[in-house]
């Protein structure tokens, strides 16, 4: 990026800031304001079903070579606050998220959300990370469920609103803010 391009980028950022809250601020505000009590019963029940579905996907993939490799890598530190699915062993939050996410997604049978405008994603990819963080932070079941619902909502709404393909981005990009906001919850 040239010096002129950086200056133009900076001017655009300052101008956008003056026009109102940025997307990151709006997402953070939403995440902070979402309370478990505000989530309707049908959504909570669906989240519970998707957790069970994700566990089933992870169990089905447990003995697959790639999943074993991920699990072995994740368990290498020898200890931590977060459980690796299908075992009684614990590791760091990030490695449990990695191993559990790989197991959940391995067969590509977990849930799917088809955006009316931009393609399909698997929001349950975030469940492994949400549970690893919730366990490490000793969160309650309602806090964990609230974080999972938040991750789903952020992921799906970003997919609906931002035309990532036109920018050459894969839809999995939206997993990053979804999981970060859920983890902060």
Helices and strands as residue ranges (DSSP letters): H 3-19, H 23-33, G 36-38, H 41-60, H 65-75, E 82-83, E 90-91, H 93-105, E 113-115, E 119-121, G 123-126, H 127-136, H 141-161, G 165-167, G 171-173, H 174-184
